[in-house]
Amino acid sequence: MAIAQAHNLRRPLSQNPRPYGVRISLRRNDPFRNVLGPEWSRTHWFVTAAERDAALAEMSREHEYSRIGDRPTLVCEKVEKLAESRGL
């Protein structure tokens, strides 16, 4: 991946492998799928499983500004690049 303006990054890009991920996608009944498309997803990568698990807990928690009865429409799931995580 090429970075056009590296000075705009919040933190420097790490050269360490990032084999542990969290894939975010939309539920089947989410109307936002009409905007983003049915196959939309975003994957966030982390160096360690512990970092990934902490981020997953934060991403999937109930937001403090949620209304009573609101249900999350994002699906968060753990993913892993097995070759990188096992050093193959």
C-alpha distances in whole Angstrom, upper triangle without the diagonal:
4,7,10,12,12,16,15,14,16,16,14,11,12,12,14,14,14,16,18,17,19,19,20,22,25,29,30,33,31,31,28,27,28,26,23,24,25,22,20,18,16,15,15,14,16,17,21,23,25,22,21,25,26,23,24,28,27,25,28,31,33,32,35,35,36,39,41,41,37,35,31,30,26,26,24,24,23,20,19,17,21,20,18,20,23,22,22
4,6,9,9,13,13,12,16,15,13,11,13,13,16,17,17,19,21,20,22,22,23,25,28,31,33,35,33,33,29,29,30,27,24,26,27,24,22,21,18,18,17,17,19,20,24,26,28,25,24,28,28,25,27,30,29,27,30,33,35,34,36,36,37,40,43,42,39,37,33,32,28,29,27,27,26,24,23,21,24,23,21,24,26,25,25
4,6,6,9,9,9,13,13,11,9,13,14,17,17,17,20,22,21,22,22,23,25,28,31,33,35,32,33,29,29,30,27,24,26,28,25,23,21,18,18,17,17,19,20,23,26,27,24,23,27,27,24,26,29,27,26,29,31,33,32,34,34,35,39,41,41,37,36,32,31,28,28,27,27,26,24,24,23,26,25,23,25,28,26,27
4,6,9,9,10,14,15,13,13,16,17,20,21,21,24,25,24,25,25,25,27,29,33,35,37,34,33,30,30,31,27,25,27,29,27,24,23,21,21,20,20,22,23,27,29,30,27,27,30,30,27,29,32,30,28,31,34,35,33,36,35,36,40,43,43,39,38,34,33,30,31,29,30,29,28,28,26,30,29,26,29,32,30,31
4,5,6,8,11,12,12,12,16,17,20,22,22,25,26,25,26,26,26,28,30,34,36,37,34,34,30,31,32,28,26,29,31,29,26,25,22,22,20,21,22,23,27,29,30,26,26,30,29,26,28,31,29,27,31,33,34,32,34,34,35,39,42,42,38,37,34,33,30,31,30,31,30,29,29,28,31,30,28,29,33,31,33
4,5,6,9,9,8,9,12,14,17,19,19,23,24,23,24,25,25,28,30,34,36,38,35,35,31,32,33,30,27,30,32,29,26,25,21,21,19,19,19,20,24,27,27,24,24,28,26,24,27,29,27,26,30,31,33,31,33,33,35,38,41,42,38,37,33,33,30,31,29,29,28,27,27,26,29,28,25,27,30,29,30
4,6,8,9,9,11,14,17,20,22,22,25,26,25,26,27,27,29,32,36,38,39,36,36,32,33,35,31,29,32,34,32,28,27,23,23,21,21,21,22,25,28,28,25,25,29,27,25,28,30,27,27,30,32,33,31,32,33,35,38,41,42,38,38,34,34,31,32,30,31,30,30,29,29,32,31,28,29,33,31,33
4,6,9,10,11,15,18,20,22,21,24,25,23,24,24,24,26,29,32,35,36,33,33,29,30,31,28,26,29,31,29,26,24,21,21,19,19,20,22,25,27,27,23,24,27,25,22,25,27,25,24,27,29,30,28,29,29,31,34,38,38,35,34,31,30,28,29,27,29,28,28,28,28,31,31,28,29,33,31,33
4,5,6,8,12,15,17,18,17,21,21,20,21,22,22,24,27,30,33,34,31,32,28,29,31,27,25,28,30,27,24,22,18,18,15,16,16,18,21,23,23,20,20,23,22,19,22,24,22,21,25,26,28,26,28,28,30,33,36,37,33,32,29,29,26,27,25,26,25,24,25,24,28,28,24,25,29,28,30
4,7,9,12,15,17,19,17,21,20,19,20,21,21,24,26,30,33,34,31,31,28,29,31,28,26,29,30,28,25,22,19,18,15,15,15,17,20,22,21,17,18,21,19,17,20,22,19,19,23,24,25,23,25,25,27,31,34,35,31,30,27,27,24,26,23,25,24,24,24,25,28,28,25,25,29,28,31
4,6,9,12,14,16,15,19,19,18,19,21,22,25,28,31,34,36,33,34,30,31,33,30,28,30,32,29,26,23,19,18,15,14,14,14,17,20,19,16,17,20,19,17,20,22,20,20,23,25,27,25,27,28,29,33,36,36,33,32,29,29,26,27,24,25,23,23,23,23,26,26,22,23,26,25,28
4,6,9,12,14,14,18,19,19,20,22,23,26,29,33,36,37,35,36,32,32,35,32,29,31,33,30,27,24,20,19,16,14,14,14,17,20,20,17,18,22,21,19,22,24,22,22,26,27,30,28,30,31,33,36,39,39,36,35,31,31,28,28,26,26,24,23,22,22,25,24,21,22,25,24,26
4,7,9,11,11,15,16,16,18,20,21,24,28,31,34,36,33,34,31,31,33,30,27,29,30,27,25,22,18,16,13,12,12,12,15,18,19,16,17,20,20,18,21,23,22,22,25,27,30,28,31,32,33,37,39,39,36,34,30,30,27,26,24,24,22,21,19,19,21,21,17,19,22,20,23
4,5,8,9,13,14,15,18,20,22,25,28,32,34,37,34,36,33,32,35,33,29,31,31,28,26,23,19,16,14,11,10,9,13,16,17,14,15,19,19,17,20,23,22,22,25,27,30,29,31,33,34,38,40,40,37,35,31,31,27,27,24,23,21,19,18,17,19,18,15,16,19,17,20
4,6,9,12,15,16,19,21,23,27,30,33,36,38,36,38,35,34,36,34,31,32,32,29,27,24,21,18,15,12,12,10,14,17,18,16,17,21,21,20,22,25,25,24,27,30,33,32,35,36,37,41,43,43,39,37,33,33,29,28,25,24,22,20,17,16,18,16,13,15,17,15,17
4,6,9,12,14,17,20,22,26,29,32,35,37,35,37,34,34,37,35,31,32,32,29,27,24,20,17,15,11,9,7,10,14,15,14,15,18,19,18,20,23,23,23,26,28,31,31,34,35,36,40,41,41,38,36,32,32,28,27,24,22,19,17,15,13,15,14,10,11,14,12,15
4,6,9,11,15,17,20,23,27,30,32,35,33,35,33,31,34,33,29,30,30,26,24,21,18,15,13,9,8,6,9,12,14,13,13,17,18,17,19,22,22,22,24,27,30,30,33,35,35,39,40,40,37,34,30,30,26,25,21,20,16,14,11,10,11,10,7,8,11,10,12
4,6,8,11,13,17,20,23,26,29,31,30,32,29,28,31,30,26,27,27,23,21,18,15,11,9,5,5,4,7,9,12,10,10,13,15,14,15,18,19,18,21,23,27,27,30,31,32,35,37,36,33,30,27,26,22,21,18,16,13,11,9,8,11,11,8,8,12,12,14
4,7,10,12,16,19,23,25,27,30,29,31,29,28,31,30,26,26,26,22,21,17,15,11,10,7,6,6,8,8,12,11,10,13,15,14,15,18,19,18,20,23,27,27,30,32,32,35,36,35,33,30,26,26,22,20,16,14,11,8,6,5,7,8,5,5,9,10,12
4,7,10,13,17,20,22,25,28,26,29,27,26,29,28,25,25,24,21,20,16,14,10,8,6,5,6,6,6,9,8,6,9,12,11,11,14,16,15,17,19,23,24,27,29,28,32,33,32,29,26,23,23,19,17,13,11,8,6,5,7,9,11,9,7,11,13,15
4,6,10,13,17,19,22,24,23,25,23,22,26,25,21,22,21,18,16,12,10,6,5,4,6,9,9,8,11,9,6,9,11,9,9,13,14,12,14,17,20,21,25,26,26,29,30,29,26,23,20,19,15,13,10,8,6,5,6,8,11,13,12,11,14,16,18
4,6,10,13,15,18,21,19,22,20,19,23,22,19,19,18,16,14,10,8,6,5,7,8,12,12,10,12,10,7,9,11,8,7,10,11,9,11,14,17,18,22,23,22,25,26,25,22,19,16,15,12,10,6,5,5,6,8,11,14,17,15,14,18,20,21
4,7,10,13,15,18,17,19,17,16,19,19,15,16,15,12,10,7,6,4,7,9,12,15,15,14,16,14,11,12,14,11,9,13,14,11,12,15,18,19,22,23,22,25,26,25,22,19,15,14,10,8,6,5,6,7,10,12,15,18,17,17,20,22,23
4,7,10,13,15,13,16,14,13,16,16,13,14,13,11,9,5,5,6,8,11,14,18,18,17,18,16,13,14,15,12,10,13,13,9,10,13,15,16,20,20,19,22,23,22,18,15,12,10,6,6,5,7,9,10,14,16,19,22,21,20,24,25,26
4,7,9,12,10,13,11,9,13,13,10,11,9,8,6,4,7,9,12,15,18,21,22,20,21,20,16,17,18,15,13,16,16,12,12,15,17,17,21,21,19,22,23,21,18,15,11,9,6,5,7,9,12,13,16,18,21,24,23,23,26,28,29
4,6,8,6,9,8,7,11,11,9,9,8,9,7,7,10,12,15,18,21,25,25,23,24,23,19,20,21,18,15,17,17,13,13,16,16,17,21,20,18,19,21,18,15,12,9,6,5,6,9,11,15,16,20,22,25,27,27,27,30,32,32
4,6,5,9,9,8,12,13,12,12,9,11,10,11,13,16,18,21,24,27,27,25,26,25,21,21,22,20,17,18,19,15,13,16,16,18,21,21,18,19,20,17,14,11,9,6,6,6,10,12,16,17,21,24,26,29,29,28,31,33,34
4,6,8,10,8,10,13,12,11,8,10,11,12,16,18,21,24,27,30,30,28,29,28,25,24,26,23,20,22,22,19,17,20,20,21,25,24,21,22,22,19,16,14,12,9,10,10,13,15,19,20,23,26,28,31,31,31,33,36,36
4,6,9,8,10,13,13,12,10,13,13,15,18,21,23,26,29,33,33,30,31,30,27,26,27,25,22,23,23,20,18,20,19,20,23,22,19,19,20,17,14,12,12,8,11,12,15,18,21,23,27,29,31,34,34,34,36,39,39
4,5,6,8,10,10,11,10,12,12,13,16,19,21,24,27,31,31,29,30,28,25,25,26,23,20,21,21,18,16,18,17,18,21,20,17,17,18,16,13,11,10,6,9,11,14,17,21,22,26,28,31,34,33,33,36,38,38
4,5,6,8,9,10,10,13,13,15,17,21,23,27,30,33,34,32,33,31,28,28,28,25,23,25,24,20,19,21,20,20,23,21,18,18,20,18,15,14,13,10,12,14,18,20,24,25,29,31,34,36,36,36,39,41,41
4,5,5,6,8,9,12,10,12,14,18,20,24,27,31,31,30,31,29,26,26,26,23,21,23,22,18,18,20,19,19,22,20,18,19,21,19,15,14,13,9,10,13,16,19,22,23,27,29,32,34,33,33,37,38,39
4,5,5,5,5,8,8,10,13,17,20,23,26,30,31,29,31,29,25,26,27,24,22,24,23,19,19,21,21,21,24,23,21,22,23,21,18,16,14,10,11,13,16,18,21,22,25,27,30,32,32,32,35,37,37
4,6,6,7,10,10,14,16,20,23,26,30,33,34,33,34,32,29,30,30,27,25,27,26,23,22,25,24,24,27,25,23,24,25,23,20,19,17,14,15,16,19,22,25,25,28,30,33,35,35,35,38,40,40
4,6,9,11,10,13,15,19,21,25,28,32,33,32,33,31,28,29,29,26,25,27,25,22,22,24,24,23,26,24,22,23,26,24,21,19,18,14,15,17,19,22,25,25,28,29,33,34,34,35,38,39,39
4,7,8,6,9,11,15,18,21,25,28,30,29,30,28,25,26,27,23,22,24,23,19,20,23,23,22,25,24,22,24,26,25,21,19,17,14,13,15,17,19,22,22,24,25,29,31,30,31,34,35,35
4,6,6,9,13,16,19,22,26,29,31,30,31,29,26,27,28,25,23,26,25,21,22,25,25,25,28,27,25,26,28,26,23,21,18,15,14,15,17,19,22,21,24,25,28,30,30,31,34,35,35
4,6,9,13,16,19,22,26,29,30,28,30,29,25,26,27,24,22,25,25,21,20,24,24,24,28,27,25,26,27,25,22,19,17,13,13,13,16,17,20,20,23,24,27,29,29,30,32,34,33
4,6,10,13,16,19,23,26,27,26,28,26,23,24,26,23,21,24,24,20,20,23,24,25,29,28,26,28,29,27,24,21,18,15,13,13,14,15,17,17,19,20,23,25,25,26,29,30,30
4,7,10,14,17,20,24,25,24,26,24,21,22,23,20,18,21,21,17,18,21,22,22,26,25,23,26,27,25,22,19,16,13,11,11,13,14,16,16,19,20,23,25,25,25,28,30,30
4,7,10,13,17,20,21,20,22,20,17,18,20,16,15,18,18,14,15,19,20,20,24,24,22,25,27,25,21,19,15,13,10,9,10,11,13,12,15,17,20,22,21,22,25,26,27
4,7,10,13,17,18,18,20,17,14,16,17,14,13,16,16,13,14,18,20,19,23,23,22,25,27,26,22,20,16,14,11,11,10,11,12,12,14,15,19,21,19,20,23,24,25
4,6,10,13,15,14,16,14,11,14,15,12,11,15,15,12,14,18,20,20,24,24,24,27,29,27,24,21,18,16,12,11,9,9,9,9,11,12,15,17,16,16,20,21,22
4,7,11,12,12,14,11,9,12,12,9,10,13,13,11,13,16,19,19,22,24,23,27,29,28,24,22,18,18,14,13,10,11,10,9,11,12,16,17,15,15,19,20,21
4,7,9,10,12,9,7,11,12,10,11,14,15,13,16,19,22,22,25,27,26,30,32,31,28,25,21,21,17,16,13,12,10,9,9,10,13,14,12,12,16,16,18
4,6,7,9,6,6,9,10,9,11,14,14,14,16,19,22,22,25,27,27,31,32,32,29,27,23,23,19,18,15,14,11,10,10,11,13,15,12,11,14,15,18
4,7,9,7,8,11,12,12,14,16,17,17,20,22,25,26,28,30,31,34,35,35,32,30,26,27,23,22,18,16,13,13,11,11,13,14,10,9,12,13,16
4,5,5,6,9,10,11,12,14,16,17,18,20,24,25,27,30,30,33,34,34,32,29,26,26,23,21,17,16,12,12,10,12,13,14,11,9,12,13,16
4,5,5,6,9,10,10,12,14,15,16,18,22,23,26,28,28,31,32,32,29,27,24,24,21,19,15,13,9,10,9,11,12,14,12,9,12,14,17
4,5,5,6,9,10,11,12,14,15,17,20,22,24,27,27,30,31,31,28,26,23,24,21,20,16,14,12,13,13,15,16,18,16,13,15,17,20
4,6,5,6,9,10,11,12,14,16,19,20,22,25,25,29,30,30,27,25,22,23,20,19,15,14,12,13,13,15,17,19,16,14,17,18,21
4,5,5,6,9,10,10,12,14,18,19,21,24,24,27,28,28,25,23,19,20,17,15,11,10,8,9,10,13,15,17,15,13,16,18,20
4,5,5,6,9,10,11,12,16,17,20,23,22,26,26,26,24,21,18,19,16,15,11,10,8,11,12,15,16,19,17,15,18,20,23
4,5,5,6,9,10,11,14,15,18,20,21,24,25,25,23,21,18,20,17,16,13,13,11,14,15,18,20,22,20,18,21,23,25
4,5,5,6,9,10,14,14,16,19,19,23,24,24,21,19,16,17,14,14,10,11,10,13,14,17,19,22,20,18,21,23,25
4,5,5,6,8,12,13,16,19,18,21,22,22,19,17,14,15,12,11,7,8,8,11,13,17,19,22,20,18,21,23,25
4,6,5,6,10,12,14,17,16,20,20,20,18,16,13,15,13,12,9,11,11,14,17,20,22,25,23,21,24,26,28
4,6,6,9,9,12,14,14,18,19,19,17,16,13,15,13,13,11,13,13,16,18,22,24,27,24,22,26,28,30
4,6,9,9,12,14,14,17,18,18,15,13,10,12,9,10,8,10,12,15,17,20,23,26,24,22,26,28,30
4,7,9,12,14,13,16,16,16,13,11,8,10,8,8,7,10,12,15,18,21,24,27,25,23,27,29,31
4,6,9,11,10,14,14,14,12,11,9,12,11,12,11,13,15,18,21,25,27,30,28,26,29,32,34
4,6,8,7,10,10,11,9,8,8,11,11,13,13,16,18,22,25,28,30,33,32,30,33,35,37
4,5,5,9,11,12,10,10,9,12,12,15,15,18,20,23,26,29,32,35,33,31,34,36,39
4,6,9,10,13,11,13,12,16,16,18,18,22,23,27,29,33,35,38,36,34,37,39,42
4,6,9,12,10,12,12,15,16,19,19,23,25,28,31,34,37,40,38,36,40,41,44
4,7,8,6,9,9,12,14,17,18,21,24,27,30,33,36,39,37,36,39,41,43
4,6,5,9,11,14,16,19,20,24,27,30,33,36,39,42,41,39,42,44,46
4,6,9,12,15,17,20,21,24,27,31,34,37,40,43,42,40,43,45,47
4,6,10,12,15,17,20,23,26,29,33,36,38,41,40,39,42,44,46
4,7,9,12,15,17,20,23,26,30,33,35,39,38,36,39,42,43
4,6,9,11,13,17,20,23,27,30,32,35,35,33,36,39,40
4,6,8,10,14,17,20,23,27,29,32,31,30,33,35,37
4,7,10,13,17,19,23,26,28,31,30,29,33,35,36
4,6,10,13,15,19,22,25,28,27,26,29,31,32
4,7,10,13,16,19,22,25,24,23,26,29,29
4,7,10,13,16,19,22,21,20,23,25,27
4,7,10,14,15,19,18,17,20,22,23
4,7,11,12,16,15,13,16,19,20
4,7,9,12,12,11,14,16,17
4,6,9,8,7,10,12,13
4,6,6,6,9,10,10
4,5,5,6,8,8
4,6,5,6,5
4,5,5,6
4,6,8
4,6
4
